[in-house]
């Protein structure tokens, strides 16, 4: 099982984003739990990014909103980097 390590900068971004979109809070929390338990779960739609973000991975909180979280995986740690709408994050 992986452990999510939250940085101060990510916590600020996540608080701001969830404050603007409180309707997705329960989906966001569920996604984080699932990410810790099984990062490869199909509903997360885990994929490696390309280009300037090629060292990062992304998962989606939900399909209709296309909210993505970028993170790095180091051994058994997941470190979230950013959260936002698909076009805003990339």
SULDA-V505179 format. One line per field, one symbol per residue. ss: DSSP state (@ for helix, = for strand, . for the rest). phi: phi as a letter, one per 20 degrees, with the letter a starting at -180 (. if undefined). A space follows every 50 residues. Layout:
ss->???
phi->???
This chain:
ss->..==...@@@@@@@@@@@@@.@@@@@@@@@@@@@@@@....@@@..==.. @@@...====......========..=========@@@@.
phi->.ededeegffgfffgffffecffdgffffffffffffbgeggfflfbeec mfdfedcbcdfbffeleccebddclddddfdbbrfgfffe
